[in-house]
Amino acid sequence: MLKANIRTTIAVLGMMVVSAPAMAQDLFSITVDESYEDVLFALENTIVDRGLNIDTISHVGEMLARTGEDLGEEEALFDGATIFNFCSARFSRDAMSLNRANIRYCPYGIFVYADPRNPGQTVIGHQIYLSPDMAAVNALLDEIVTEASLY
């Protein structure tokens, strides 16, 4: 019994160490005094206008609202929350030429959300990839977020 508990403790500690870098990821975001719908529209247009293909649109806010009810949670976390996932053939190829393991970052995601605690404001942003190989991708994502915030 004691050996099993020690093995479990070691396994849990190992998982915590492995997942620590993901929790330490930085964030680039801009808060704007625009409606969620307007920022979402601007982001989609900004991505498409650059010739990039949106792979998936994750409706995170809707999912959390739906599952919150099932979990007995009454607090609305978002008035809207969406993530656009897309890739750039050029930027992805360049990053993966430097390190094949950079495949783990593709597709790239940009999020938009409206927090009900801050009415009239919308946040748009992306995760900053800490690998130096991803500097060009970070710059691309910064540009898209900034452009969409000014749309």
DSSP file (Angstrom, degrees, kcal/mol; ACC not computed):
  #  RESIDUE AA STRUCTURE BP1 BP2  ACC     N-H-->O    O-->H-N    N-H-->O    O-->H-N    TCO  KAPPA ALPHA  PHI   PSI    X-CA   Y-CA   Z-CA
    1    1 A M     >        0   0    0      0, 0.0     4,-2.1     0, 0.0     5,-0.2   0.000 360.0 360.0 360.0 -44.8    0.0    0.0    0.0
    2    2 A L  H  >  +     0   0    0      1,-0.2     4,-2.3     2,-0.2     5,-0.2   0.896 360.0  52.2 -63.7 -40.2    2.8    2.4    0.9
    3    3 A K  H  > S+     0   0    0      1,-0.2     4,-2.5     2,-0.2    -1,-0.2   0.903 108.6  50.8 -63.0 -40.3    4.6    1.6   -2.3
    4    4 A A  H  > S+     0   0    0      1,-0.2     4,-2.4     2,-0.2    -1,-0.2   0.908 110.5  49.0 -63.8 -41.9    1.5    2.3   -4.4
    5    5 A N  H  X S+     0   0    0     -4,-2.1     4,-2.5     2,-0.2    -1,-0.2   0.888 111.4  49.5 -65.3 -38.6    1.0    5.7   -2.6
    6    6 A I  H  X S+     0   0    0     -4,-2.3     4,-2.6     2,-0.2    -2,-0.2   0.920 111.2  49.1 -66.0 -43.0    4.7    6.6   -3.3
    7    7 A R  H  X S+     0   0    0     -4,-2.5     4,-2.5     2,-0.2    -2,-0.2   0.915 112.1  48.8 -61.4 -42.7    4.4    5.7   -6.9
    8    8 A T  H  X S+     0   0    0     -4,-2.4     4,-2.5     2,-0.2    -2,-0.2   0.921 111.7  49.0 -63.3 -43.9    1.2    7.8   -7.2
    9    9 A T  H  X S+     0   0    0     -4,-2.5     4,-2.6     1,-0.2    -2,-0.2   0.919 112.2  48.2 -62.2 -44.2    2.8   10.7   -5.5
   10   10 A I  H  X S+     0   0    0     -4,-2.6     4,-2.4     2,-0.2    -1,-0.2   0.910 111.8  50.0 -63.5 -42.0    5.8   10.5   -7.8
   11   11 A A  H  X S+     0   0    0     -4,-2.5     4,-2.1     2,-0.2    -2,-0.2   0.917 111.9  47.3 -63.1 -43.4    3.6   10.3  -10.9
   12   12 A V  H  X S+     0   0    0     -4,-2.5     4,-2.0     2,-0.2    -2,-0.2   0.921 112.6  48.8 -65.3 -44.0    1.5   13.3   -9.9
   13   13 A L  H  X S+     0   0    0     -4,-2.6     4,-2.1     1,-0.2    -1,-0.2   0.894 109.7  53.3 -62.2 -39.5    4.7   15.3   -9.1
   14   14 A G  H  X S+     0   0    0     -4,-2.4     4,-2.2     1,-0.2    -1,-0.2   0.901 108.3  49.4 -61.9 -41.5    6.1   14.3  -12.5
   15   15 A M  H  X S+     0   0    0     -4,-2.1     4,-2.3     1,-0.2    -1,-0.2   0.876 108.8  53.4 -65.6 -36.9    3.0   15.5  -14.3
   16   16 A M  H  X S+     0   0    0     -4,-2.0     4,-0.9     2,-0.2    -2,-0.2   0.903 109.8  47.5 -64.6 -40.6    3.1   18.8  -12.4
   17   17 A V  H  < S+     0   0    0     -4,-2.1     3,-0.4     1,-0.2    -2,-0.2   0.910 112.6  49.2 -66.7 -42.1    6.7   19.4  -13.6
   18   18 A V  H  < S+     0   0    0     -4,-2.2     4,-0.3     1,-0.2    -2,-0.2   0.876 114.9  43.8 -65.8 -37.5    5.9   18.5  -17.2
   19   19 A S  H  X S+     0   0    0     -4,-2.3     4,-1.3     1,-0.2     3,-0.4   0.567  89.3  90.1 -87.2  -7.2    2.9   20.8  -17.3
   20   20 A A  H  X S+     0   0    0     -4,-0.9     4,-1.1    -3,-0.4     3,-0.4   0.895  82.0  55.2 -57.7 -44.0    4.6   23.7  -15.5
   21   21 A P  H  4 S+     0   0    0      0, 0.0     3,-0.5     0, 0.0     4,-0.3   0.880 103.9  55.3 -60.5 -35.2    6.0   25.4  -18.8
   22   22 A A  H >4 S+     0   0    0     -3,-0.4     3,-0.9    -4,-0.3    -2,-0.2   0.871 107.3  49.7 -64.2 -35.1    2.4   25.5  -20.3
   23   23 A M  H 3< S+     0   0    0     -4,-1.3    -1,-0.2    -3,-0.4    -3,-0.1   0.727 106.1  57.6 -74.8 -20.1    1.2   27.4  -17.2
   24   24 A A  T 3< S+     0   0    0     -4,-1.1    -1,-0.2    -3,-0.5    -2,-0.2   0.416  77.2 128.5 -90.5   1.8    4.1   29.9  -17.5
   25   25 A Q    <   -     0   0    0     -3,-0.9   104,-0.1    -4,-0.3     2,-0.1  -0.274  55.1-129.1 -60.9 141.9    3.2   30.9  -21.1
   26   26 A D  E     -A  128   0A   0    102,-0.6   102,-2.2     1,-0.0     2,-0.4  -0.323  17.0-138.9 -87.1 174.6    3.0   34.6  -21.7
   27   27 A L  E     -A  127   0A   0    100,-0.3     2,-0.5    -2,-0.1   100,-0.2  -0.993  10.2-158.1-139.9 138.5    0.2   36.5  -23.3
   28   28 A F  E     +A  126   0A   0     98,-2.8    98,-2.5    -2,-0.4     2,-0.3  -0.984  33.9 155.5-113.7 119.6   -0.2   39.3  -25.7
   29   29 A S  E     -A  125   0A   0     -2,-0.5     2,-0.4    96,-0.3    96,-0.3  -0.986  30.0-156.1-146.2 156.5   -3.6   41.0  -25.5
   30   30 A I  E     -A  124   0A   0     94,-2.9    94,-2.4    -2,-0.3     2,-0.5  -0.999  11.7-147.9-131.7 132.8   -5.3   44.3  -26.1
   31   31 A T  E     -A  123   0A   0     -2,-0.4     2,-0.3    92,-0.2    92,-0.2  -0.895  22.2-174.3-101.8 128.4   -8.5   45.5  -24.5
   32   32 A V  E     -A  122   0A   0     90,-3.0    90,-2.5    -2,-0.5     2,-1.2  -0.885  34.5-124.8-123.8 153.3  -10.7   47.7  -26.6
   33   33 A D  S    S+     0   0    0     -2,-0.3     2,-0.3    88,-0.2    88,-0.2  -0.478  77.2 106.4 -91.6  61.7  -13.9   49.7  -26.0
   34   34 A E  S    S-     0   0    0     -2,-1.2    -2,-0.1    88,-0.1     2,-0.1  -0.901  77.5 -89.1-134.4 160.8  -15.8   47.9  -28.8
   35   35 A S     >  -     0   0    0     -2,-0.3     4,-2.2     1,-0.1     5,-0.2  -0.366  33.0-119.5 -71.0 153.5  -18.5   45.2  -28.9
   36   36 A Y  H  > S+     0   0    0      1,-0.2     4,-2.6     2,-0.2     5,-0.2   0.912 114.5  52.2 -55.9 -46.1  -17.5   41.6  -28.8
   37   37 A E  H  > S+     0   0    0      1,-0.2     4,-2.3     2,-0.2    -1,-0.2   0.885 108.5  50.0 -62.0 -40.4  -19.3   41.1  -32.2
   38   38 A D  H  > S+     0   0    0      2,-0.2     4,-2.4     1,-0.2    -1,-0.2   0.904 112.8  45.9 -66.2 -41.0  -17.4   43.9  -33.8
   39   39 A V  H  X S+     0   0    0     -4,-2.2     4,-2.6     2,-0.2    -2,-0.2   0.899 112.2  51.5 -69.1 -39.8  -14.0   42.7  -32.6
   40   40 A L  H  X S+     0   0    0     -4,-2.6     4,-2.4    -5,-0.2    -2,-0.2   0.924 111.7  47.4 -60.8 -45.2  -14.8   39.1  -33.7
   41   41 A F  H  X S+     0   0    0     -4,-2.3     4,-2.3     1,-0.2    -2,-0.2   0.912 112.3  49.9 -61.5 -44.7  -15.8   40.4  -37.2
   42   42 A A  H  X S+     0   0    0     -4,-2.4     4,-2.5     2,-0.2    -2,-0.2   0.900 110.6  49.7 -63.1 -41.8  -12.6   42.5  -37.4
   43   43 A L  H  X S+     0   0    0     -4,-2.6     4,-2.5     2,-0.2     5,-0.2   0.942 110.4  49.1 -64.4 -47.4  -10.4   39.5  -36.4
   44   44 A E  H  X S+     0   0    0     -4,-2.4     4,-2.4     1,-0.2     5,-0.2   0.928 114.2  46.2 -58.3 -45.4  -12.0   37.2  -38.9
   45   45 A N  H  X S+     0   0    0     -4,-2.3     4,-3.0     1,-0.2    -1,-0.2   0.894 110.7  52.8 -64.7 -40.0  -11.6   39.8  -41.7
   46   46 A T  H  X S+     0   0    0     -4,-2.5     4,-0.7     2,-0.2    -1,-0.2   0.908 112.1  45.2 -63.9 -41.9   -8.0   40.5  -40.7
   47   47 A I  H ><>S+     0   0    0     -4,-2.5     5,-1.7     2,-0.2     3,-0.8   0.955 117.4  43.2 -65.1 -50.2   -7.0   36.8  -40.8
   48   48 A V  H ><5S+     0   0    0     -4,-2.4     3,-2.2     1,-0.2    -2,-0.2   0.874 107.2  60.2 -66.3 -38.5   -8.8   36.2  -44.1
   49   49 A D  H 3<5S+     0   0    0     -4,-3.0    -1,-0.2     1,-0.3    -2,-0.2   0.726 100.2  57.6 -63.2 -20.7   -7.5   39.5  -45.7
   50   50 A R  T <<5S-     0   0    0     -3,-0.8    -1,-0.3    -4,-0.7    -2,-0.2   0.370 122.2-108.3 -88.4   4.2   -3.9   38.2  -45.1
   51   51 A G  T < 5S+     0   0    0     -3,-2.2     2,-0.3     1,-0.3    -3,-0.2   0.692  73.1 142.2  78.8  18.0   -4.8   35.1  -47.2
   52   52 A L      < -     0   0    0     -5,-1.7     2,-0.5    36,-0.1    -1,-0.3  -0.695  47.5-131.6 -95.1 147.3   -4.8   32.8  -44.2
   53   53 A N  E     -B   87   0A   0     34,-0.6    34,-0.9    -2,-0.3     2,-0.6  -0.856  13.3-134.2-101.2 124.8   -7.3   30.0  -43.9
   54   54 A I  E     -B   86   0A   0     -2,-0.5    32,-0.3     1,-0.2     3,-0.1  -0.682  19.3-171.4 -77.6 117.7   -9.2   29.6  -40.6
   55   55 A D  E     -     0   0A   0     30,-2.2     2,-0.3    -2,-0.6    31,-0.2   0.948  64.3  -4.0 -75.0 -51.4   -9.1   25.9  -39.7
   56   56 A T  E     -B   85   0A   0     29,-1.5    29,-2.9     2,-0.0     2,-0.5  -0.978  52.2-146.7-143.7 154.0  -11.5   26.0  -36.8
   57   57 A I  E     -B   84   0A   0     -2,-0.3     2,-0.6    27,-0.2    27,-0.2  -0.981  19.5-154.7-121.1 116.4  -13.6   28.4  -34.7
   58   58 A S  E     -B   83   0A   0     25,-3.0    25,-2.1    -2,-0.5     2,-1.5  -0.822   4.7-155.9 -96.1 118.5  -13.9   27.3  -31.1
   59   59 A H     >  +     0   0    0     -2,-0.6     4,-2.1    23,-0.2    23,-0.2  -0.567  28.4 162.0 -91.7  71.4  -17.0   28.7  -29.4
   60   60 A V  H  >  +     0   0    0     -2,-1.5     4,-2.7     1,-0.2     5,-0.2   0.876  68.6  54.5 -63.5 -41.9  -15.6   28.5  -25.9
   61   61 A G  H  > S+     0   0    0     20,-2.7     4,-2.2    -3,-0.2    -1,-0.2   0.917 109.5  47.0 -60.1 -44.9  -18.1   30.8  -24.4
   62   62 A E  H  > S+     0   0    0     19,-0.5     4,-2.5     2,-0.2    -1,-0.2   0.908 112.4  50.5 -63.3 -42.1  -21.1   28.9  -25.6
   63   63 A M  H  X S+     0   0    0     -4,-2.1     4,-2.9     1,-0.2     5,-0.3   0.921 111.4  47.4 -62.3 -44.4  -19.5   25.6  -24.5
   64   64 A L  H  X S+     0   0    0     -4,-2.7     4,-2.0     2,-0.2    -1,-0.2   0.876 112.4  49.7 -66.9 -36.6  -18.8   27.0  -21.0
   65   65 A A  H  X S+     0   0    0     -4,-2.2     4,-1.3    -5,-0.2    -1,-0.2   0.927 114.4  45.0 -65.0 -44.4  -22.4   28.4  -20.7
   66   66 A R  H  X S+     0   0    0     -4,-2.5     4,-1.1     1,-0.2    -2,-0.2   0.936 118.9  40.2 -65.8 -47.6  -23.9   25.1  -21.8
   67   67 A T  H  X S+     0   0    0     -4,-2.9     4,-1.7     1,-0.2    -1,-0.2   0.773 105.8  66.3 -76.5 -24.7  -21.7   22.9  -19.5
   68   68 A G  H  <>S+     0   0    0     -4,-2.0     5,-3.0    -5,-0.3     4,-0.4   0.909 100.0  51.4 -60.1 -41.3  -21.9   25.3  -16.6
   69   69 A E  H ><5S+     0   0    0     -4,-1.3     3,-1.1     1,-0.2    -1,-0.2   0.914 108.8  50.6 -60.5 -42.7  -25.6   24.6  -16.4
   70   70 A D  H 3<5S+     0   0    0     -4,-1.1    -1,-0.2     1,-0.3    -2,-0.2   0.804 111.6  48.7 -64.8 -29.1  -24.9   20.9  -16.3
   71   71 A L  T 3<5S-     0   0    0     -4,-1.7    -1,-0.3     2,-0.1    -2,-0.2   0.412 117.1-111.7 -91.6   1.2  -22.3   21.5  -13.5
   72   72 A G  T < 5 +     0   0    0     -3,-1.1     2,-0.4    -4,-0.4    -3,-0.2   0.692  69.2 145.1  76.7  18.1  -24.7   23.6  -11.5
   73   73 A E      < -     0   0    0     -5,-3.0    -1,-0.3    -6,-0.2    -2,-0.1  -0.772  26.8-179.0 -91.5 131.2  -22.6   26.7  -12.1
   74   74 A E        +     0   0    0     -2,-0.4     2,-0.3    -3,-0.1    -1,-0.1   0.676  49.1 100.8-102.6 -21.0  -24.7   29.9  -12.4
   75   75 A E        -     0   0    0     -7,-0.1     2,-0.7     1,-0.1     3,-0.1  -0.491  67.6-137.4 -72.4 128.5  -22.0   32.5  -13.0
   76   76 A A        -     0   0    0     -2,-0.3     3,-0.1     1,-0.2    -1,-0.1  -0.771  15.3-168.3 -82.3 117.1  -21.6   33.5  -16.7
   77   77 A L        +     0   0    0     -2,-0.7     2,-0.3     1,-0.2    40,-0.2   0.837  69.0  19.2 -75.6 -33.0  -17.8   33.6  -17.3
   78   78 A F        -     0   0    0    -17,-0.2    37,-0.2    37,-0.2     3,-0.2  -0.971  49.5-151.4-137.8 149.5  -18.1   35.4  -20.6
   79   79 A D  S    S-     0   0    0     35,-3.3     2,-0.2     1,-0.4    36,-0.1   0.591 100.0 -11.2 -85.6 -16.1  -20.6   37.4  -22.6
   80   80 A G  E     + C   0 114A   0     34,-0.9    34,-2.6    -3,-0.1    -1,-0.4  -0.809  67.2 178.9-176.3 140.0  -18.8   35.9  -25.6
   81   81 A A  E     + C   0 113A   0     -2,-0.2   -20,-2.7    32,-0.2   -19,-0.5  -0.901  10.9 162.6-154.8 121.9  -15.6   33.9  -26.1
   82   82 A T  E     - C   0 112A   0     30,-2.6    30,-2.5    -2,-0.3     2,-0.4  -0.987  21.4-154.7-141.2 146.5  -14.2   32.5  -29.3
   83   83 A I  E     -BC  58 111A   0    -25,-2.1   -25,-3.0    -2,-0.3     2,-0.6  -0.992   9.0-153.2-123.5 126.4  -10.9   31.3  -30.5
   84   84 A F  E     -BC  57 110A   0     26,-2.8    26,-2.1    -2,-0.4     2,-0.5  -0.876  12.4-162.1 -95.3 124.9   -9.9   31.4  -34.2
   85   85 A N  E     +BC  56 109A   0    -29,-2.9   -30,-2.2    -2,-0.6   -29,-1.5  -0.931  24.2 145.3-110.5 130.2   -7.4   28.7  -35.1
   86   86 A F  E     -BC  54 108A   0     22,-2.4    22,-3.1    -2,-0.5     2,-0.3  -0.955  30.9-141.2-154.5 167.0   -5.4   29.0  -38.3
   87   87 A C  E     -B   53   0A   0    -34,-0.9   -34,-0.6    -2,-0.3     2,-0.5  -0.939   7.7-142.6-133.6 157.4   -2.0   28.3  -39.8
   88   88 A S     >  -     0   0    0     -2,-0.3     4,-2.9     1,-0.1     5,-0.4  -0.988   9.5-151.2-118.7 121.0    0.3   30.1  -42.2
   89   89 A A  H  > S+     0   0    0     -2,-0.5     4,-2.3     1,-0.2     5,-0.2   0.918  96.9  45.7 -57.5 -44.5    2.1   27.8  -44.6
   90   90 A R  H  > S+     0   0    0      2,-0.2     4,-2.4     1,-0.2    -1,-0.2   0.961 117.6  40.5 -65.3 -52.8    5.1   30.2  -44.8
   91   91 A F  H  > S+     0   0    0      1,-0.2     4,-2.3     2,-0.2    -2,-0.2   0.882 117.4  49.2 -66.3 -38.4    5.5   30.9  -41.1
   92   92 A S  H  X S+     0   0    0     -4,-2.9     4,-2.7     2,-0.2     5,-0.2   0.929 111.8  48.0 -66.7 -45.0    4.8   27.3  -40.1
   93   93 A R  H  X S+     0   0    0     -4,-2.3     4,-1.8    -5,-0.4    -2,-0.2   0.921 112.2  49.7 -62.6 -43.2    7.3   25.9  -42.6
   94   94 A D  H  X S+     0   0    0     -4,-2.4     4,-1.1    -5,-0.2    -1,-0.2   0.931 113.7  45.5 -61.1 -45.6   10.0   28.4  -41.5
   95   95 A A  H  X S+     0   0    0     -4,-2.3     4,-1.5     1,-0.2     3,-0.2   0.895 114.7  47.3 -65.6 -40.3    9.5   27.5  -37.8
   96   96 A M  H  < S+     0   0    0     -4,-2.7    -1,-0.2     1,-0.2    -2,-0.2   0.720 103.7  61.7 -77.8 -20.0    9.4   23.8  -38.5
   97   97 A S  H  < S+     0   0    0     -4,-1.8    -1,-0.2    -5,-0.2     3,-0.2   0.843 107.3  46.2 -68.3 -32.6   12.5   24.0  -40.6
   98   98 A L  H  < S-     0   0    0     -4,-1.1     2,-0.3     1,-0.3    -2,-0.2   0.857 137.5  -0.9 -75.0 -36.6   14.3   25.3  -37.5
   99   99 A N    ><  -     0   0    0     -4,-1.5     3,-2.4    -5,-0.1    -1,-0.3  -0.834  58.2-150.3-159.5 113.5   12.9   22.6  -35.3
  100  100 A R  G >  S+     0   0    0      1,-0.3     3,-1.7    -2,-0.3     4,-0.1   0.801  96.2  69.3 -56.8 -29.6   10.5   19.9  -36.3
  101  101 A A  G >  S+     0   0    0      1,-0.3     3,-1.8     2,-0.1    -1,-0.3   0.620  75.0  84.7 -67.8 -10.5    9.0   19.9  -32.8
  102  102 A N  G X   +     0   0    0     -3,-2.4     3,-1.8     1,-0.3     4,-0.3   0.567  64.8  88.6 -67.7  -5.6    7.5   23.3  -33.5
  103  103 A I  G X  S+     0   0    0     -3,-1.7     3,-1.5     1,-0.3    -1,-0.3   0.803  71.5  73.8 -57.1 -27.5    4.7   21.4  -35.1
  104  104 A R  G <  S+     0   0    0     -3,-1.8    -1,-0.3     1,-0.3    -2,-0.2   0.703  90.9  56.0 -62.1 -19.0    3.2   21.4  -31.6
  105  105 A Y  G <  S+     0   0    0     -3,-1.8    -1,-0.3    -4,-0.1    -2,-0.2   0.605  85.1 129.5 -89.3 -11.8    2.3   25.1  -32.0
  106  106 A C    <   +     0   0    0     -3,-1.5     2,-0.2    -4,-0.3   -19,-0.1  -0.767  52.5  42.3 -96.2 134.3    0.2   24.7  -35.1
  107  107 A P  S    S-     0   0    0      0, 0.0     2,-0.3     0, 0.0   -20,-0.2   0.529  87.0-140.1 -79.8 164.0   -2.5   25.8  -35.6
  108  108 A Y  E     -C   86   0A   0    -22,-3.1   -22,-2.4    -2,-0.2     2,-0.4  -0.653  15.7-147.0 -89.3 145.9   -2.1   29.2  -34.0
  109  109 A G  E     -C   85   0A   0     -2,-0.3    18,-0.5   -24,-0.2     2,-0.4  -0.937  16.4-173.1-121.8 138.7   -4.9   30.6  -32.0
  110  110 A I  E     -C   84   0A   0    -26,-2.1   -26,-2.8    -2,-0.4     2,-0.3  -0.998  19.0-154.7-123.9 129.9   -6.2   34.1  -31.4
  111  111 A F  E     -CD  83 125A   0     14,-2.5    14,-2.1    -2,-0.4     2,-0.4  -0.715  12.1-168.9-106.9 154.6   -8.9   34.6  -28.8
  112  112 A V  E     +CD  82 124A   0    -30,-2.5   -30,-2.6    -2,-0.3     2,-0.3  -0.994  18.0 165.4-136.0 131.8  -11.6   37.2  -28.4
  113  113 A Y  E     -CD  81 123A   0     10,-2.5    10,-3.1    -2,-0.4     2,-0.5  -1.000  29.0-149.0-149.2 154.0  -13.7   37.5  -25.2
  114  114 A A  E     -C   80   0A   0    -34,-2.6   -35,-3.3    -2,-0.3   -34,-0.9  -0.988  18.1-150.0-119.1 123.3  -16.0   39.8  -23.4
  115  115 A D    >   -     0   0    0     -2,-0.5     3,-2.5     6,-0.4     6,-0.3  -0.821  10.4-143.1 -94.2 122.5  -16.0   39.6  -19.6
  116  116 A P  T 3  S+     0   0    0      0, 0.0    -1,-0.1     0, 0.0   -38,-0.1   0.704 100.6  64.9 -60.6 -17.1  -19.4   40.5  -18.0
  117  117 A R  T 3  S+     0   0    0      1,-0.3   -39,-0.0   -40,-0.2   -40,-0.0   0.627 105.6  45.4 -78.2 -12.3  -17.5   42.2  -15.2
  118  118 A N  S X  S-     0   0    0     -3,-2.5     3,-1.6     3,-0.1    -3,-0.3  -0.600  85.2-162.6-128.8  70.5  -16.2   44.7  -17.7
  119  119 A P  T 3  S+     0   0    0      0, 0.0     3,-0.1     0, 0.0    -2,-0.0  -0.202  72.6  21.2 -58.8 142.3  -19.2   45.8  -19.8
  120  120 A G  T 3  S+     0   0    0      1,-0.2     2,-0.4   -87,-0.0    -6,-0.0   0.435 103.6 102.4  83.0  -0.7  -18.4   47.5  -23.1
  121  121 A Q    <   -     0   0    0     -3,-1.6    -6,-0.4    -6,-0.3     2,-0.4  -0.903  48.3-168.9-117.7 146.7  -14.9   46.1  -23.3
  122  122 A T  E     -A   32   0A   0    -90,-2.5   -90,-3.0    -2,-0.4     2,-0.4  -0.991  11.1-145.9-132.6 141.3  -13.5   43.2  -25.4
  123  123 A V  E     -AD  31 113A   0    -10,-3.1   -10,-2.5    -2,-0.4     2,-0.4  -0.895  14.9-178.0-109.1 135.5  -10.2   41.5  -25.1
  124  124 A I  E     +AD  30 112A   0    -94,-2.4   -94,-2.9    -2,-0.4     2,-0.3  -0.994  25.3 116.5-129.6 138.2   -8.3   40.1  -28.1
  125  125 A G  E     -AD  29 111A   0    -14,-2.1   -14,-2.5    -2,-0.4     2,-0.3  -0.979  39.8-128.9-175.5-173.5   -5.0   38.3  -27.9
  126  126 A H  E     -A   28   0A   0    -98,-2.5   -98,-2.8    -2,-0.3     2,-0.2  -0.979  33.7 -92.7-153.6 161.3   -2.8   35.3  -28.3
  127  127 A Q  E     -A   27   0A   0    -18,-0.5     2,-0.6    -2,-0.3  -100,-0.3  -0.569  39.0-128.8 -73.1 139.5   -0.4   33.1  -26.4
  128  128 A I  E     -A   26   0A   0   -102,-2.2  -102,-0.6    -2,-0.2     2,-0.5  -0.837  17.4-135.4 -92.0 124.2    3.3   34.1  -26.8
  129  129 A Y        -     0   0    0     -2,-0.6     9,-0.1     5,-0.2     5,-0.1  -0.688   9.9-155.2 -80.5 125.1    5.4   31.2  -27.9
  130  130 A L        +     0   0    0     -2,-0.5    -1,-0.1  -104,-0.1     5,-0.1   0.670  61.7 103.2 -79.9 -17.5    8.6   31.3  -25.8
  131  131 A S  S >  S-     0   0    0      1,-0.2     3,-2.0     3,-0.1    -2,-0.1  -0.466  72.9-136.1 -65.7 132.0   10.8   29.3  -28.2
  132  132 A P  G >  S+     0   0    0      0, 0.0     3,-1.5     0, 0.0     4,-0.2   0.792 103.5  68.2 -58.5 -26.9   13.1   31.7  -30.1
  133  133 A D  G 3  S+     0   0    0      1,-0.3     3,-0.3     2,-0.1     4,-0.2   0.721  95.7  56.0 -62.4 -20.4   12.2   29.7  -33.3
  134  134 A M  G <> S+     0   0    0     -3,-2.0     4,-2.8     1,-0.2    -1,-0.3   0.251  71.1 108.3 -99.8  12.3    8.7   31.1  -33.0
  135  135 A A  H <> S+     0   0    0     -3,-1.5     4,-2.3     1,-0.2    -1,-0.2   0.897  80.6  48.6 -58.1 -43.2    9.6   34.8  -33.0
  136  136 A A  H  > S+     0   0    0     -3,-0.3     4,-2.3    -4,-0.2    -1,-0.2   0.881 111.6  49.6 -66.7 -37.0    8.3   35.4  -36.5
  137  137 A V  H  > S+     0   0    0      2,-0.2     4,-2.8    -4,-0.2     5,-0.2   0.931 109.8  51.2 -66.5 -44.5    5.0   33.7  -35.7
  138  138 A N  H  X S+     0   0    0     -4,-2.8     4,-2.7     1,-0.2    -2,-0.2   0.915 110.1  50.1 -57.2 -42.6    4.7   35.8  -32.5
  139  139 A A  H  X S+     0   0    0     -4,-2.3     4,-2.4    -5,-0.2    -1,-0.2   0.912 110.5  49.7 -63.0 -42.4    5.3   38.9  -34.7
  140  140 A L  H  X S+     0   0    0     -4,-2.3     4,-2.4     2,-0.2    -2,-0.2   0.940 112.8  46.2 -59.8 -48.2    2.6   37.8  -37.1
  141  141 A L  H  X S+     0   0    0     -4,-2.8     4,-2.7     1,-0.2     5,-0.2   0.895 111.0  52.7 -64.2 -40.4    0.1   37.1  -34.3
  142  142 A D  H  X S+     0   0    0     -4,-2.7     4,-2.8    -5,-0.2    -1,-0.2   0.927 110.5  48.7 -57.7 -45.4    0.9   40.5  -32.7
  143  143 A E  H  X S+     0   0    0     -4,-2.4     4,-2.9     2,-0.2     5,-0.2   0.916 112.1  47.6 -62.4 -44.5    0.3   42.2  -36.0
  144  144 A I  H  X S+     0   0    0     -4,-2.4     4,-2.6     2,-0.2     5,-0.2   0.932 114.1  46.4 -64.1 -45.9   -3.1   40.5  -36.6
  145  145 A V  H  X S+     0   0    0     -4,-2.7     4,-1.9     2,-0.2    -2,-0.2   0.936 115.2  46.7 -62.1 -46.2   -4.3   41.2  -33.0
  146  146 A T  H  X S+     0   0    0     -4,-2.8     4,-0.9    -5,-0.2    -2,-0.2   0.932 113.8  47.4 -62.3 -46.7   -3.2   44.8  -33.3
  147  147 A E  H >< S+     0   0    0     -4,-2.9     3,-0.9     1,-0.2     4,-0.5   0.924 112.4  49.2 -61.6 -44.9   -4.7   45.3  -36.7
  148  148 A A  H >< S+     0   0    0     -4,-2.6     3,-0.7     1,-0.2    -1,-0.2   0.833 106.4  57.1 -64.7 -31.6   -8.0   43.7  -35.6
  149  149 A S  H 3< S+     0   0    0     -4,-1.9    -1,-0.2     1,-0.2    -2,-0.2   0.713 111.8  42.5 -71.8 -18.5   -8.1   45.9  -32.5
  150  150 A L  T <<        0   0    0     -3,-0.9    -1,-0.2    -4,-0.9    -2,-0.2   0.406 360.0 360.0-103.4  -0.5   -8.0   49.0  -34.7
  151  151 A Y    <         0   0    0     -3,-0.7    -1,-0.1    -4,-0.5    -2,-0.1   0.467 360.0 360.0 -53.8 360.0  -10.4   47.8  -37.4
